[in-house]
Amino acid sequence: MSGQNDSGGGCFLWFITWIFRAFRNRKIKKYNERSRGMFQQESITTDMLFPSESFQDNIIVSGGGDGERLRFGERIIENCSSRNHAMIILHLGNGSLENVIATKGLGVIAGKNSKIYDPFTSFELPEISQVVLDTCKLKYDIKPAGRYILQIVHDLLTAQKKRPYFANFVNFKFHQIPDRINNCLTAGEITQAQAGELNNLLMMGQAELAKIDTFFYDMQAQIGYMSTGAKGSQSILSTIKHGKTLCVDLSSSANVMLIESIVNTLAIAMNRRYDFSLFIDDVAVANNEMLRHALCQRSAHNNIICSKDLFALLNGKEDVFSAIVGVSDKTVLLSHSSHLSSEKWSKYIGEYDKIDVSYSSSGGFFQSSRWGFVQNQGQTETNKREYKVKPEEINRLPHGQVFVCDHRLGSLIQANVV
């Protein structure tokens, strides 16, 4: 009888221990879930992911396939278009993106099949001078006196009732400036006093004449595939002023002059505190310092960056990566094939305090009034830091699933996009 009592007491004690341990582990699990802050959502739509009021958010979409990112990009562009919020889209031959914009009437396309671009449309003389002098400074080294040459061309074009568009600057024969001044004087298009003033400007800017001529020749070589001199041409600045969307095919990341001229125009818009969105679709940002600066600069504008792997697109430059993601309002992560990129995103999302539970057991036979077996189980708890989202979770994320970091709401969710 005593053996049975001992056995019953041992079972009861084991049961009490098991209950206590189960209760404790449930509390630990809830604590870890709260500390991690991850909300598992069964499904989410693109409308829920990017509501219409988010049209001015800084957004990053990284990873996944072209179709997945295009779906998100379409919704973001629709939000801006419906609010008449200006958007400039820069991409490299993304025909699917152009097709969506054209089919749905979301904006104007500038590319090899749509020659509607003139960078000086809607520009005043000071803006023309700023873009010319600030684009590829090291290569052309156009001194401030170059403004005098640009003013001469601007004034002669205006006198002849021609708009001071880029196409007219390109077609201007810079080496014939003295003859053009005399011809305009003879035709009565300018006065003698105006001709004298233009000749004085020519004398002051003469040393920059050849460099400016070369600048326009080289620039035309880079934008010729989409440029026009026709009435109704579009520029970055005219698009922003009218609250429209302009989709520009850069053709190649090697078109440095084109990219820098665009960024210099964006700088003018930023300085004027114009409200607009800059949408970068898988353009190698790391290759252009001015573009990197525009994406990291805080102003009235906001940035949207879509890339199959943002960290790789930045050539693994952690300072640039940190600066760009640091101003993001919402980051949407899809699967990444690169484990290094997945690690960077895990680090960016952050860590949390976790209670880790490990178990141990021991046992053996014993002999008292009869033979028996005893097993002792132990539980050890340790505090540690762990990634909220592990690199392998990003690396192996199933198609259609996303991690979403909303920095304004301070939320982190995982969901299927439907």
N, C-alpha and C positions, 0 to 999 in steps of 0.2 A: 504493500500500500504506500509506503514511504516513497518508493521509486516512482509510482504513478503521480504522487503529489509533486515531486521534484520536476517531473516531466511537464506537468500541467503548468506549474509556475514558470518554467523556462519558456514555454510556448507563449504564455501571457506577456512575459517581459519582452520577448522578441516581437510580439504583435504591437505592443506599446511603442517600442523603438522604431518599428517600421512606420507606424502612423506619424510619429514625430518627425522622422526623416522625410516622409512624403510631403508633410505640411511645410517643412523647412525648405525643401527643394522647390516646391511650388512658389514660395515667396522669393526664392533666389531667381527663379525663371522670370517672374514678373518684374523684379528689380532690374535684371539684365535687359529685358525688353524696353522698359522705361528709359534706362540709361542709354541704350542704343538709339532710341528715337526713330526706329524704322517702322513705317506703317505699310502693311501689306494690303494692297488694293486689288481686288479681283480683276477689274477692267477699268479702262479710262479711254475717253474719246479724244481726238485732236482738239475739239472745241473746249473740252474740259482742261486739256493740257495747256492750250494757248487761248484763253478767253479773249473776247474782243477788246476788253479794257487793258489788255497787256501789250497794246501796240507800241508803247514807248519803253518796253523792257529791254534790258541787255540780256541777250539769250545766247547760249552755246548749245549746239547739238553736235555730239561727237560719237563716231562709231557706226556700226550697222552697214546696211547696203544702200546703194544709191536711191532705190525706190522708197525706202523707209525715210531717209532724210528729205527727199523731195516732197513727200506727203506732209511733213512738218513745215517745210519751207513754204509750201503752197498756202497753208493756213496762216502763217505769219504774214505773208505778203497780202493775203486777203484782208487781214485785220487793218493793215496800214491803208490799203486802197479804199476800204469802206469808210475810213475816217478822214480821207483826203490828207493823209500824213505822208510827206515826201519820203521816198526811199530810193537809194542808189544801190543797185545790185552789181557786184563785180564777180565774174566767173570766167572759167577757162573752157570754152566749147561745150557747155552743158546744154545740149539741144533739147533735152527733156524739160529742163527748167524754162527755156525760151518758149517751148510749145505750150506749156501750162499758162504762161503769162499772155501769150498771143490768143489762145483759145478762149480764155476767160475774160479777156480785155482788161487785164490788171495793170498794164503799163505799156511803155514804148520800148522797143528793142533796138539796140545799136550793135551791129555785127556785120559779117561779110555778106549776109543776105538782106541787110537793111542799112543802107548808107544814109544815115540821118544825123550823124554826129558832127558838131563843130564846137571845139572847146571854148571859143570866145563869144558864142551867142549869149546875149544879155550882159556882156562885160562892158565896163567903162575903162578908159585908158589906164588909170592907176592899177586896176585889176589885171589887165593885160601885161603891164610892166612887171607886176609882182610875180605872175606865173612864169614869165620868160626868164627873169633874173634868178628865180629860186629853183627852177627845174634843172637838175644835173649840174649844180654849181661847179663842182670840181672839174668836170669835163670841159665846160664851155667858158667858165670864168669870165662871164660878162659883167663888166664893172657898172657901177651906178650910172655912168655917163651914157650907157646903152639906152637909157630911158629917152634920151634926146632923139635917137634914131627912130624909136618906136613912136614917139610923138609926131615926128615928121610924116611917117607913113600914115598914121591915124588921121592927121589933119588933111593930107592930100586925098585920101580915100573919101573923107567926109566932104571935102570940097567938090569932088566929082560925083557926089550923091551915091556913093557906095558904102555899104555897111562895113564897119571894121571887124569883119569875121576872120577867123583863122585862114580860111581858104583865100581871102583877098590878100592877107599878109604873105602867104606862101607864093602867090602868083606875082607879087610885087618884085620888080627887078631892082634890088637894092643898089647895085652898082650904077644904076641910071637915075639915081635920086636928083642930081643937079639938073639933068634934062627934064625930069618930071616937074620940077619946080618951075622951070622956064616955060614949059608947055602949058601948065596951069595958069601961069601969069598971062601968057599970050592969049589963052582962051577966055580970059576974064573970070576965071574961077577963083582966083585969089588976087589980092591987091599987091601993090609994090611993097608996101610996108610988111605985109604978111610974108612975101617972098624973101625979104631981107631977114626977117626973124627966122624963117626956116633955114636959110643959108647959115645963119649964126649957130643954130642948133646942130647943123651938119658938121660944122667946124669943131664944135665941142665934143661931138660923139663919134667922130671919124674913126678913132682907134678901135671902136667896138663894132664897126659896120660888118666886117668879114665874119666875125663870130656870130652875130645875129643872123646873117644870111645862112651860115652853116646850121645853126640851131633849127631854123624853119625847114631846111632841106631834110635834116635827119628826123625831125618830128613828123613830117609828112610821110616819111618812109615807114614809120611805126603805126600811124593811124589811118593811112590811106585806104585800107581795106574797109573802113566803115565811115569815112569822112565825106562831107558834102559841102558845096558852097551854095546850095539852093536855099530859097526862102523856106522858112518853117523848120530849119535845122534845130537840133536839141543839144543842150550842153548840161553839164552837171549843175551849174548855177541856175540856169533857167528852169530846170526840173524842180529844184528845191524851192525856188521862189513861188512856183505855181502849185506846190503840194502834190506833185505827180510821182510816178515811179518810172525810173529809167534803168533798164537792164543792159549792162555793157559787157560784151565778150572781149576780154583782154587779149585773147588769142594765145598769148604765151606770157609766162612770168618773166621772160627775158625782155619784154617791152618796158624797160625801165623808164624811158622818157614819158611814155603814155601814163604809166602808173603814177609817176611823180607829179605830172601835170594835173592829174585827177586829184591827188592828195593835196596839192597846193590850192586847188579850187575849193576842196572841202575845208581847208584851213581858213579861207576867206569866209565861207559860210559859218564856220564855228565862231570866228571872231565877231561876226555880226549877230551871233546868238540865234541863228536860224534853227528851227526844230526839224530834224530829219533822222532817218534811220540809214545806217550803212550796213548792207548785207554782203558778207564775204562768203563765197561758195568755193571752198577748197582751193583758195589761192595761196601760194607759198609766201606767207607773210614774213617769214624769217629772212627772205631774200631782199627785202626792201625796208630800210630803216625808217623812212618817212611814213610808210603804211603802218609799221609797228607802232610808231609814236601816235598816229591818229587813233588806233584801236585802244591805246592805253590812256589817252587823254580824256579827262572829264570835261564835258561841255554840255550844251543843250541837246546834242545828238545822242543817239544810242546805237549800239552795235549788235548785229546778229552774225554769228559765225557758225557755218555748217561745214563739217569736215569728217572724212572717214576716220581720221585719227589726228586730233588737234596737236597733241604733244609731238608727234612725228612731223606734222606740218611746220612746226616751229623749230625743226632741227634739234629737238631735245634741249632747247635753251630754257632752263628752269626759271630764270629771272623774267623772261618774256611771258612764259606760261603763267607764272604766279601773278604778274601784273594784269594780264588779260582776264584770267578767271576771277581775279580779285574784284573786278568791277561788274561781274555777272549777277543779274537778278535771278536767273533761272538757268540751271544746267541740266540737260537731258542726255543721259548716257545710254548708248546701245552697246552691243558686244564689241570688244576690241581683240584683234588677233595678237597684238603685241603685249607680252607679259610686262615689259617695262612701262608701257603706257598705262596699263591697268594698275600697276603699282603707284604711278604718279596720281592717278585719279583717286585711288584708295586713300592716299596720303592727303589729298586735297579735301575729300569728304570728311576726313577726320577720324579720331579715335574715341572710345568711350571706356569707362571703368566697368570691368566685368568681374563677377565672382565666378571663379572656375572651380568646379567640384570634381574631385578624383576619389576613387573607391579602392579599398584594399580589403583582403579577406585572409583569414588564417583558420586552421582547424586541425583536429586530430582525434584519435581514439583515446578513451579514458576507461579506467576500471575502478568501480567502487563496489557496490553490491552486485553490479552486473556491468557487462561491456556496453559502451555507448560512444556516440560521436558528437563532438562540439565544433561549431563553425562560428568564428567571430568576424563580423564585418565592420569596417571603419570607413569614415568619410572625412576627407580633408578639403578645406576651402581655402583658396588663395585669391587675392586681389591682383588683377593685372590689367594692362591697357591693351585694347584690341581694335583693329580697324572696324568701323561701322559697316563698311562694305569691303570684303576681302578681294584682293586682286583676282583670284580665281573665279569669284562670282561675276565680275565684270567680263573676264576672259571667256567664260562659258555661258553667258547670258543667252537664253533661247531667243530665236527670231520673234520679233513682235513684243518683246518685253523691254522695259526701260527702268532705269533708276532716275528719279527726278529730285534734284535739290532746289528747293525754292527758298532763296535766302531772305526774301522779304517776310515770308511766313515762318521761316526757321524750320521748315519741314523736310523730311526725307521719305520718299515713298518708292515702292517697287510695284509695278503694275503691268498688265497686258494691255496693249493699245488696240482698240477695236474700231 
